[in-house]
Amino acid sequence: MTLYGIKTCDSVRKAVKYLKSSNIEYTFSDLRDTPPECSQIKSWLEQVELNKLFNSRGTTYRKLELKKMNLTDEQKVEWLCKDSMLIKRPVLEFNGKTICGFDEKIWDEELV
């Protein structure tokens, strides 16, 4: 099980706390230090909706002024591959599944 995120993200902190309190072992991968390959992002997109994985509410999205560009889905994928800070966090990979974002109810259903 691998948890992708950044240590300073509140949602990632909640996910880490959840996994620890549930005694679930995981490996943490920092998206800043080790951005995922484009092929990995595309494999996530086989299970996660693009608009859920593409973080259009974050600082990076606003700084890059991507809203003004009216991006197509293809362009959103290109941006995800270029800048891992556009990935909604956290992303959890386990048993061939991928979950994006932290929602305790969904994590309970999937993990416990």
N, CA, C and O atoms as CSV, one atom per row, in Angstrom:
chain,resi,resn,atom,element,x,y,z
A,1,MET,N,N,0.855,-1.174,0.000
A,1,MET,CA,C,0.000,0.000,0.000
A,1,MET,C,C,0.901,1.236,0.000
A,1,MET,O,O,1.825,1.359,0.804
A,2,THR,N,N,0.602,2.136,-0.918
A,2,THR,CA,C,1.387,3.363,-1.017
A,2,THR,C,C,0.464,4.567,-0.923
A,2,THR,O,O,-0.567,4.635,-1.592
A,3,LEU,N,N,0.853,5.511,-0.085
A,3,LEU,CA,C,0.132,6.769,0.076
A,3,LEU,C,C,0.961,7.866,-0.581
A,3,LEU,O,O,2.111,8.095,-0.205
A,4,TYR,N,N,0.373,8.539,-1.561
A,4,TYR,CA,C,1.049,9.634,-2.267
A,4,TYR,C,C,0.486,10.959,-1.774
A,4,TYR,O,O,-0.728,11.118,-1.643
A,5,GLY,N,N,1.364,11.897,-1.506
A,5,GLY,CA,C,0.921,13.209,-1.055
A,5,GLY,C,C,2.107,14.074,-0.707
A,5,GLY,O,O,3.240,13.798,-1.104
A,6,ILE,N,N,1.831,15.125,0.040
A,6,ILE,CA,C,2.899,15.956,0.594
A,6,ILE,C,C,2.621,16.098,2.091
A,6,ILE,O,O,1.469,16.139,2.523
A,7,LYS,N,N,3.690,16.170,2.862
A,7,LYS,CA,C,3.570,16.141,4.319
A,7,LYS,C,C,2.814,17.331,4.899
A,7,LYS,O,O,2.240,17.231,5.984
A,8,THR,N,N,2.808,18.451,4.191
A,8,THR,CA,C,2.179,19.658,4.725
A,8,THR,C,C,0.681,19.752,4.406
A,8,THR,O,O,0.015,20.688,4.848
A,9,CYS,N,N,0.155,18.805,3.655
A,9,CYS,CA,C,-1.252,18.840,3.243
A,9,CYS,C,C,-2.137,18.292,4.366
A,9,CYS,O,O,-1.884,17.205,4.884
A,10,ASP,N,N,-3.172,19.046,4.738
A,10,ASP,CA,C,-4.075,18.621,5.811
A,10,ASP,C,C,-4.766,17.298,5.506
A,10,ASP,O,O,-4.898,16.454,6.392
A,11,SER,N,N,-5.205,17.107,4.271
A,11,SER,CA,C,-5.877,15.849,3.903
A,11,SER,C,C,-4.918,14.661,4.014
A,11,SER,O,O,-5.316,13.572,4.427
A,12,VAL,N,N,-3.677,14.876,3.647
A,12,VAL,CA,C,-2.674,13.815,3.762
A,12,VAL,C,C,-2.420,13.510,5.235
A,12,VAL,O,O,-2.292,12.345,5.612
A,13,ARG,N,N,-2.347,14.529,6.056
A,13,ARG,CA,C,-2.156,14.320,7.496
A,13,ARG,C,C,-3.306,13.499,8.086
A,13,ARG,O,O,-3.080,12.608,8.904
A,14,LYS,N,N,-4.532,13.800,7.670
A,14,LYS,CA,C,-5.696,13.033,8.133
A,14,LYS,C,C,-5.597,11.578,7.682
A,14,LYS,O,O,-5.917,10.661,8.439
A,15,ALA,N,N,-5.153,11.378,6.447
A,15,ALA,CA,C,-5.005,10.023,5.917
A,15,ALA,C,C,-3.941,9.245,6.689
A,15,ALA,O,O,-4.142,8.075,7.015
A,16,VAL,N,N,-2.817,9.887,6.982
A,16,VAL,CA,C,-1.743,9.248,7.748
A,16,VAL,C,C,-2.260,8.871,9.132
A,16,VAL,O,O,-2.028,7.759,9.606
A,17,LYS,N,N,-2.956,9.795,9.773
A,17,LYS,CA,C,-3.522,9.532,11.100
A,17,LYS,C,C,-4.494,8.352,11.050
A,17,LYS,O,O,-4.483,7.490,11.928
A,18,TYR,N,N,-5.325,8.324,10.022
A,18,TYR,CA,C,-6.296,7.248,9.839
A,18,TYR,C,C,-5.581,5.900,9.694
A,18,TYR,O,O,-5.929,4.932,10.370
A,19,LEU,N,N,-4.584,5.846,8.812
A,19,LEU,CA,C,-3.868,4.595,8.576
A,19,LEU,C,C,-3.155,4.123,9.839
A,19,LEU,O,O,-3.174,2.934,10.157
A,20,LYS,N,N,-2.529,5.048,10.558
A,20,LYS,CA,C,-1.822,4.677,11.790
A,20,LYS,C,C,-2.796,4.186,12.854
A,20,LYS,O,O,-2.536,3.176,13.507
A,21,SER,N,N,-3.916,4.886,13.037
A,21,SER,CA,C,-4.881,4.490,14.069
A,21,SER,C,C,-5.573,3.174,13.709
A,21,SER,O,O,-6.077,2.474,14.587
A,22,SER,N,N,-5.597,2.841,12.418
A,22,SER,CA,C,-6.194,1.574,11.965
A,22,SER,C,C,-5.149,0.457,11.872
A,22,SER,O,O,-5.456,-0.658,11.450
A,23,ASN,N,N,-3.917,0.768,12.269
A,23,ASN,CA,C,-2.806,-0.190,12.208
A,23,ASN,C,C,-2.622,-0.770,10.804
A,23,ASN,O,O,-2.406,-1.970,10.636
A,24,ILE,N,N,-2.710,0.096,9.816
A,24,ILE,CA,C,-2.523,-0.312,8.427
A,24,ILE,C,C,-1.137,0.139,7.990
A,24,ILE,O,O,-0.809,1.323,8.055
A,25,GLU,N,N,-0.332,-0.812,7.547
A,25,GLU,CA,C,1.015,-0.484,7.089
A,25,GLU,C,C,0.959,0.116,5.692
A,25,GLU,O,O,0.171,-0.309,4.848
A,26,TYR,N,N,1.799,1.099,5.468
A,26,TYR,CA,C,1.828,1.774,4.176
A,26,TYR,C,C,3.212,2.367,3.949
A,26,TYR,O,O,4.006,2.514,4.878
A,27,THR,N,N,3.477,2.699,2.706
A,27,THR,CA,C,4.689,3.412,2.321
A,27,THR,C,C,4.250,4.806,1.877
A,27,THR,O,O,3.257,4.951,1.164
A,28,PHE,N,N,4.989,5.824,2.299
A,28,PHE,CA,C,4.647,7.190,1.911
A,28,PHE,C,C,5.550,7.631,0.766
A,28,PHE,O,O,6.766,7.451,0.816
A,29,SER,N,N,4.948,8.205,-0.254
A,29,SER,CA,C,5.707,8.754,-1.381
A,29,SER,C,C,5.355,10.229,-1.524
A,29,SER,O,O,4.207,10.585,-1.791
A,30,ASP,N,N,6.356,11.077,-1.342
A,30,ASP,CA,C,6.149,12.519,-1.413
A,30,ASP,C,C,6.105,12.956,-2.883
A,30,ASP,O,O,7.057,12.740,-3.632
A,31,LEU,N,N,5.005,13.564,-3.277
A,31,LEU,CA,C,4.818,13.982,-4.671
A,31,LEU,C,C,5.812,15.051,-5.108
A,31,LEU,O,O,6.096,15.186,-6.298
A,32,ARG,N,N,6.336,15.804,-4.159
A,32,ARG,CA,C,7.344,16.821,-4.514
A,32,ARG,C,C,8.696,16.173,-4.776
A,32,ARG,O,O,9.383,16.511,-5.741
A,33,ASP,N,N,9.070,15.237,-3.905
A,33,ASP,CA,C,10.386,14.593,-4.009
A,33,ASP,C,C,10.439,13.578,-5.145
A,33,ASP,O,O,11.447,13.466,-5.843
A,34,THR,N,N,9.352,12.846,-5.322
A,34,THR,CA,C,9.307,11.782,-6.324
A,34,THR,C,C,8.001,11.872,-7.102
A,34,THR,O,O,7.061,11.130,-6.815
A,35,PRO,N,N,7.927,12.767,-8.082
A,35,PRO,CA,C,6.695,12.874,-8.874
A,35,PRO,C,C,6.421,11.561,-9.607
A,35,PRO,O,O,7.351,10.923,-10.101
A,36,PRO,N,N,5.162,11.156,-9.681
A,36,PRO,CA,C,4.849,9.915,-10.386
A,36,PRO,C,C,5.082,10.061,-11.891
A,36,PRO,O,O,4.959,11.149,-12.454
A,37,GLU,N,N,5.415,8.954,-12.515
A,37,GLU,CA,C,5.557,8.923,-13.975
A,37,GLU,C,C,4.179,9.154,-14.598
A,37,GLU,O,O,3.152,8.878,-13.978
A,38,CYS,N,N,4.173,9.651,-15.804
A,38,CYS,CA,C,2.923,9.893,-16.524
A,38,CYS,C,C,2.134,8.583,-16.683
A,38,CYS,O,O,0.905,8.584,-16.611
A,39,SER,N,N,2.835,7.485,-16.896
A,39,SER,CA,C,2.164,6.188,-17.048
A,39,SER,C,C,1.420,5.806,-15.763
A,39,SER,O,O,0.349,5.201,-15.820
A,40,GLN,N,N,1.985,6.158,-14.614
A,40,GLN,CA,C,1.322,5.869,-13.342
A,40,GLN,C,C,0.072,6.735,-13.178
A,40,GLN,O,O,-0.968,6.253,-12.731
A,41,ILE,N,N,0.177,7.993,-13.536
A,41,ILE,CA,C,-0.979,8.891,-13.468
A,41,ILE,C,C,-2.091,8.365,-14.373
A,41,ILE,O,O,-3.262,8.366,-13.993
A,42,LYS,N,N,-1.721,7.920,-15.560
A,42,LYS,CA,C,-2.724,7.382,-16.486
A,42,LYS,C,C,-3.362,6.110,-15.942
A,42,LYS,O,O,-4.544,5.861,-16.179
A,43,SER,N,N,-2.593,5.305,-15.215
A,43,SER,CA,C,-3.187,4.101,-14.613
A,43,SER,C,C,-4.152,4.491,-13.488
A,43,SER,O,O,-5.173,3.830,-13.296
A,44,TRP,N,N,-3.837,5.562,-12.740
A,44,TRP,CA,C,-4.779,6.043,-11.725
A,44,TRP,C,C,-6.082,6.477,-12.387
A,44,TRP,O,O,-7.170,6.241,-11.861
A,45,LEU,N,N,-5.954,7.115,-13.549
A,45,LEU,CA,C,-7.128,7.635,-14.252
A,45,LEU,C,C,-8.034,6.530,-14.800
A,45,LEU,O,O,-9.161,6.799,-15.216
A,46,GLU,N,N,-7.548,5.303,-14.800
A,46,GLU,CA,C,-8.410,4.178,-15.179
A,46,GLU,C,C,-9.421,3.880,-14.071
A,46,GLU,O,O,-10.446,3.244,-14.313
A,47,GLN,N,N,-9.123,4.348,-12.844
A,47,GLN,CA,C,-9.993,4.073,-11.701
A,47,GLN,C,C,-10.566,5.324,-11.047
A,47,GLN,O,O,-11.556,5.253,-10.319
A,48,VAL,N,N,-9.946,6.458,-11.309
A,48,VAL,CA,C,-10.353,7.715,-10.675
A,48,VAL,C,C,-10.747,8.704,-11.770
A,48,VAL,O,O,-10.039,8.851,-12.766
A,49,GLU,N,N,-11.868,9.373,-11.580
A,49,GLU,CA,C,-12.306,10.386,-12.542
A,49,GLU,C,C,-11.264,11.490,-12.673
A,49,GLU,O,O,-10.663,11.904,-11.682
A,50,LEU,N,N,-11.054,11.958,-13.886
A,50,LEU,CA,C,-10.071,13.017,-14.129
A,50,LEU,C,C,-10.347,14.241,-13.264
A,50,LEU,O,O,-9.427,14.793,-12.661
A,51,ASN,N,N,-11.601,14.666,-13.200
A,51,ASN,CA,C,-11.916,15.872,-12.433
A,51,ASN,C,C,-11.759,15.686,-10.930
A,51,ASN,O,O,-11.735,16.665,-10.184
A,52,LYS,N,N,-11.652,14.438,-10.478
A,52,LYS,CA,C,-11.361,14.187,-9.066
A,52,LYS,C,C,-9.849,14.208,-8.829
A,52,LYS,O,O,-9.388,14.708,-7.803
A,53,LEU,N,N,-9.082,13.668,-9.769
A,53,LEU,CA,C,-7.625,13.618,-9.620
A,53,LEU,C,C,-6.976,14.973,-9.896
A,53,LEU,O,O,-5.953,15.308,-9.298
A,54,PHE,N,N,-7.560,15.739,-10.786
A,54,PHE,CA,C,-7.018,17.048,-11.163
A,54,PHE,C,C,-7.509,18.083,-10.155
A,54,PHE,O,O,-8.702,18.381,-10.089
A,55,ASN,N,N,-6.584,18.624,-9.377
A,55,ASN,CA,C,-6.938,19.556,-8.303
A,55,ASN,C,C,-7.093,20.977,-8.846
A,55,ASN,O,O,-6.113,21.696,-9.039
A,56,SER,N,N,-8.328,21.357,-9.084
A,56,SER,CA,C,-8.592,22.700,-9.610
A,56,SER,C,C,-8.889,23.702,-8.494
A,56,SER,O,O,-9.331,24.819,-8.761
A,57,ARG,N,N,-8.648,23.306,-7.258
A,57,ARG,CA,C,-8.873,24.214,-6.124
A,57,ARG,C,C,-7.580,24.620,-5.427
A,57,ARG,O,O,-7.594,25.434,-4.504
A,58,GLY,N,N,-6.485,24.061,-5.864
A,58,GLY,CA,C,-5.228,24.288,-5.162
A,58,GLY,C,C,-4.488,25.538,-5.594
A,58,GLY,O,O,-4.839,26.203,-6.569
A,59,THR,N,N,-3.453,25.827,-4.829
A,59,THR,CA,C,-2.609,26.992,-5.067
A,59,THR,C,C,-1.918,26.919,-6.422
A,59,THR,O,O,-1.835,27.919,-7.135
A,60,THR,N,N,-1.423,25.738,-6.777
A,60,THR,CA,C,-0.707,25.582,-8.045
A,60,THR,C,C,-1.619,25.914,-9.218
A,60,THR,O,O,-1.208,26.608,-10.148
A,61,TYR,N,N,-2.842,25.428,-9.180
A,61,TYR,CA,C,-3.823,25.690,-10.239
A,61,TYR,C,C,-4.045,27.194,-10.394
A,61,TYR,O,O,-4.082,27.721,-11.506
A,62,ARG,N,N,-4.190,27.871,-9.251
A,62,ARG,CA,C,-4.417,29.326,-9.296
A,62,ARG,C,C,-3.174,30.073,-9.777
A,62,ARG,O,O,-3.279,30.988,-10.594
A,63,LYS,N,N,-2.005,29.689,-9.280
A,63,LYS,CA,C,-0.755,30.354,-9.680
A,63,LYS,C,C,-0.512,30.236,-11.184
A,63,LYS,O,O,-0.079,31.189,-11.830
A,64,LEU,N,N,-0.794,29.068,-11.723
A,64,LEU,CA,C,-0.569,28.839,-13.154
A,64,LEU,C,C,-1.689,29.421,-14.021
A,64,LEU,O,O,-1.614,29.402,-15.249
A,65,GLU,N,N,-2.722,29.936,-13.360
A,65,GLU,CA,C,-3.876,30.543,-14.045
A,65,GLU,C,C,-4.478,29.594,-15.086
A,65,GLU,O,O,-4.803,29.998,-16.203
A,66,LEU,N,N,-4.617,28.334,-14.696
A,66,LEU,CA,C,-5.122,27.326,-15.623
A,66,LEU,C,C,-6.605,27.492,-15.924
A,66,LEU,O,O,-7.084,27.033,-16.962
A,67,LYS,N,N,-7.329,28.138,-15.033
A,67,LYS,CA,C,-8.759,28.348,-15.279
A,67,LYS,C,C,-8.976,29.142,-16.565
A,67,LYS,O,O,-9.900,28.868,-17.330
A,68,LYS,N,N,-8.115,30.125,-16.788
A,68,LYS,CA,C,-8.224,30.977,-17.982
A,68,LYS,C,C,-8.005,30.199,-19.277
A,68,LYS,O,O,-8.432,30.637,-20.346
A,69,MET,N,N,-7.346,29.054,-19.184
A,69,MET,CA,C,-6.984,28.294,-20.379
A,69,MET,C,C,-8.098,27.371,-20.873
A,69,MET,O,O,-7.993,26.803,-21.960
A,70,ASN,N,N,-9.169,27.217,-20.080
A,70,ASN,CA,C,-10.254,26.296,-20.472
A,70,ASN,C,C,-9.701,24.969,-20.995
A,70,ASN,O,O,-9.927,24.605,-22.149
A,71,LEU,N,N,-8.986,24.261,-20.147
A,71,LEU,CA,C,-8.290,23.044,-20.540
A,71,LEU,C,C,-9.239,21.926,-20.955
A,71,LEU,O,O,-10.292,21.722,-20.350
A,72,THR,N,N,-8.842,21.214,-21.992
A,72,THR,CA,C,-9.554,19.998,-22.377
A,72,THR,C,C,-9.101,18.881,-21.430
A,72,THR,O,O,-8.140,19.054,-20.681
A,73,ASP,N,N,-9.780,17.756,-21.464
A,73,ASP,CA,C,-9.367,16.627,-20.624
A,73,ASP,C,C,-7.950,16.186,-20.965
A,73,ASP,O,O,-7.160,15.871,-20.075
A,74,GLU,N,N,-7.636,16.163,-22.241
A,74,GLU,CA,C,-6.291,15.770,-22.679
A,74,GLU,C,C,-5.235,16.732,-22.114
A,74,GLU,O,O,-4.170,16.298,-21.675
A,75,GLN,N,N,-5.532,18.018,-22.126
A,75,GLN,CA,C,-4.592,19.011,-21.591
A,75,GLN,C,C,-4.456,18.877,-20.072
A,75,GLN,O,O,-3.371,19.079,-19.527
A,76,LYS,N,N,-5.540,18.540,-19.396
A,76,LYS,CA,C,-5.470,18.328,-17.944
A,76,LYS,C,C,-4.514,17.180,-17.625
A,76,LYS,O,O,-3.705,17.275,-16.703
A,77,VAL,N,N,-4.613,16.108,-18.387
A,77,VAL,CA,C,-3.709,14.969,-18.178
A,77,VAL,C,C,-2.265,15.408,-18.420
A,77,VAL,O,O,-1.372,15.036,-17.660
A,78,GLU,N,N,-2.031,16.189,-19.461
A,78,GLU,CA,C,-0.679,16.690,-19.737
A,78,GLU,C,C,-0.157,17.511,-18.560
A,78,GLU,O,O,1.001,17.366,-18.170
A,79,TRP,N,N,-0.996,18.363,-17.996
A,79,TRP,CA,C,-0.587,19.181,-16.855
A,79,TRP,C,C,-0.314,18.316,-15.625
A,79,TRP,O,O,0.629,18.583,-14.880
A,80,LEU,N,N,-1.126,17.287,-15.406
A,80,LEU,CA,C,-0.875,16.375,-14.282
A,80,LEU,C,C,0.496,15.725,-14.424
A,80,LEU,O,O,1.216,15.549,-13.441
A,81,CYS,N,N,0.844,15.372,-15.646
A,81,CYS,CA,C,2.144,14.752,-15.899
A,81,CYS,C,C,3.295,15.745,-15.733
A,81,CYS,O,O,4.401,15.355,-15.359
A,82,LYS,N,N,3.038,17.035,-16.011
A,82,LYS,CA,C,4.072,18.068,-15.907
A,82,LYS,C,C,4.286,18.551,-14.477
A,82,LYS,O,O,5.412,18.854,-14.082
A,83,ASP,N,N,3.207,18.621,-13.701
A,83,ASP,CA,C,3.292,19.215,-12.368
A,83,ASP,C,C,2.484,18.390,-11.365
A,83,ASP,O,O,1.255,18.461,-11.330
A,84,SER,N,N,3.188,17.615,-10.560
A,84,SER,CA,C,2.525,16.710,-9.612
A,84,SER,C,C,1.751,17.447,-8.519
A,84,SER,O,O,0.956,16.834,-7.807
A,85,MET,N,N,1.975,18.752,-8.380
A,85,MET,CA,C,1.220,19.509,-7.373
A,85,MET,C,C,-0.221,19.761,-7.821
A,85,MET,O,O,-1.027,20.286,-7.052
A,86,LEU,N,N,-0.547,19.391,-9.056
A,86,LEU,CA,C,-1.924,19.493,-9.538
A,86,LEU,C,C,-2.738,18.240,-9.210
A,86,LEU,O,O,-3.937,18.182,-9.483
A,87,ILE,N,N,-2.081,17.242,-8.626
A,87,ILE,CA,C,-2.770,16.003,-8.247
A,87,ILE,C,C,-3.480,16.222,-6.920
A,87,ILE,O,O,-2.878,16.673,-5.947
A,88,LYS,N,N,-4.764,15.898,-6.894
A,88,LYS,CA,C,-5.522,16.004,-5.641
A,88,LYS,C,C,-4.965,14.968,-4.678
A,88,LYS,O,O,-4.726,13.817,-5.042
A,89,ARG,N,N,-4.769,15.398,-3.459
A,89,ARG,CA,C,-4.135,14.555,-2.459
A,89,ARG,C,C,-5.111,14.178,-1.357
A,89,ARG,O,O,-6.073,14.894,-1.079
A,90,PRO,N,N,-4.840,13.036,-0.738
A,90,PRO,CA,C,-3.852,12.014,-1.053
A,90,PRO,C,C,-4.360,11.051,-2.116
A,90,PRO,O,O,-5.551,10.999,-2.424
A,91,VAL,N,N,-3.422,10.294,-2.663
A,91,VAL,CA,C,-3.763,9.178,-3.547
A,91,VAL,C,C,-3.275,7.925,-2.841
A,91,VAL,O,O,-2.125,7.858,-2.408
A,92,LEU,N,N,-4.147,6.934,-2.724
A,92,LEU,CA,C,-3.798,5.685,-2.064
A,92,LEU,C,C,-3.916,4.541,-3.059
A,92,LEU,O,O,-4.967,4.327,-3.663
A,93,GLU,N,N,-2.819,3.811,-3.216
A,93,GLU,CA,C,-2.792,2.625,-4.079
A,93,GLU,C,C,-2.704,1.392,-3.194
A,93,GLU,O,O,-1.860,1.317,-2.301
A,94,PHE,N,N,-3.594,0.410,-3.452
A,94,PHE,CA,C,-3.556,-0.832,-2.690
A,94,PHE,C,C,-4.324,-1.918,-3.441
A,94,PHE,O,O,-5.378,-1.659,-4.022
A,95,ASN,N,N,-3.789,-3.118,-3.422
A,95,ASN,CA,C,-4.455,-4.281,-4.035
A,95,ASN,C,C,-5.014,-3.982,-5.427
A,95,ASN,O,O,-6.116,-4.422,-5.757
A,96,GLY,N,N,-4.274,-3.247,-6.235
A,96,GLY,CA,C,-4.725,-2.931,-7.584
A,96,GLY,C,C,-5.797,-1.856,-7.656
A,96,GLY,O,O,-6.359,-1.612,-8.723
A,97,LYS,N,N,-6.086,-1.212,-6.531
A,97,LYS,CA,C,-7.095,-0.148,-6.488
A,97,LYS,C,C,-6.418,1.191,-6.248
A,97,LYS,O,O,-5.291,1.262,-5.757
A,98,THR,N,N,-7.135,2.253,-6.606
A,98,THR,CA,C,-6.658,3.610,-6.364
A,98,THR,C,C,-7.799,4.436,-5.806
A,98,THR,O,O,-8.902,4.442,-6.352
A,99,ILE,N,N,-7.521,5.142,-4.701
A,99,ILE,CA,C,-8.483,6.068,-4.105
A,99,ILE,C,C,-7.832,7.443,-4.095
A,99,ILE,O,O,-6.655,7.578,-3.763
A,100,CYS,N,N,-8.598,8.455,-4.459
A,100,CYS,CA,C,-8.080,9.822,-4.477
A,100,CYS,C,C,-8.881,10.675,-3.505
A,100,CYS,O,O,-10.112,10.641,-3.500
A,101,GLY,N,N,-8.169,11.443,-2.679
A,101,GLY,CA,C,-8.813,12.280,-1.680
A,101,GLY,C,C,-9.074,11.478,-0.417
A,101,GLY,O,O,-9.141,10.249,-0.458
A,102,PHE,N,N,-9.222,12.168,0.698
A,102,PHE,CA,C,-9.495,11.473,1.952
A,102,PHE,C,C,-10.944,11.686,2.361
A,102,PHE,O,O,-11.378,12.803,2.646
A,103,ASP,N,N,-11.675,10.583,2.380
A,103,ASP,CA,C,-13.044,10.561,2.866
A,103,ASP,C,C,-13.120,9.336,3.768
A,103,ASP,O,O,-13.101,8.202,3.289
A,104,GLU,N,N,-13.208,9.568,5.078
A,104,GLU,CA,C,-13.124,8.482,6.042
A,104,GLU,C,C,-14.149,7.379,5.769
A,104,GLU,O,O,-13.840,6.197,5.916
A,105,LYS,N,N,-15.346,7.754,5.379
A,105,LYS,CA,C,-16.398,6.767,5.108
A,105,LYS,C,C,-15.977,5.836,3.959
A,105,LYS,O,O,-16.117,4.617,4.059
A,106,ILE,N,N,-15.469,6.415,2.883
A,106,ILE,CA,C,-15.017,5.613,1.739
A,106,ILE,C,C,-13.821,4.743,2.135
A,106,ILE,O,O,-13.752,3.573,1.759
A,107,TRP,N,N,-12.889,5.310,2.886
A,107,TRP,CA,C,-11.723,4.544,3.313
A,107,TRP,C,C,-12.148,3.386,4.216
A,107,TRP,O,O,-11.594,2.291,4.116
A,108,ASP,N,N,-13.128,3.617,5.097
A,108,ASP,CA,C,-13.652,2.535,5.937
A,108,ASP,C,C,-14.192,1.397,5.085
A,108,ASP,O,O,-13.914,0.226,5.344
A,109,GLU,N,N,-14.966,1.754,4.067
A,109,GLU,CA,C,-15.572,0.747,3.185
A,109,GLU,C,C,-14.505,-0.052,2.439
A,109,GLU,O,O,-14.632,-1.264,2.266
A,110,GLU,N,N,-13.459,0.635,2.001
A,110,GLU,CA,C,-12.431,0.003,1.186
A,110,GLU,C,C,-11.356,-0.726,1.981
A,110,GLU,O,O,-10.818,-1.733,1.521
A,111,LEU,N,N,-11.041,-0.221,3.171
A,111,LEU,CA,C,-9.870,-0.725,3.891
A,111,LEU,C,C,-10.172,-1.557,5.133
A,111,LEU,O,O,-9.400,-2.449,5.486
A,112,VAL,N,N,-11.279,-1.272,5.791
A,112,VAL,CA,C,-11.522,-1.939,7.098
A,112,VAL,C,C,-12.504,-3.072,6.942
A,112,VAL,O,O,-12.830,-3.745,7.920
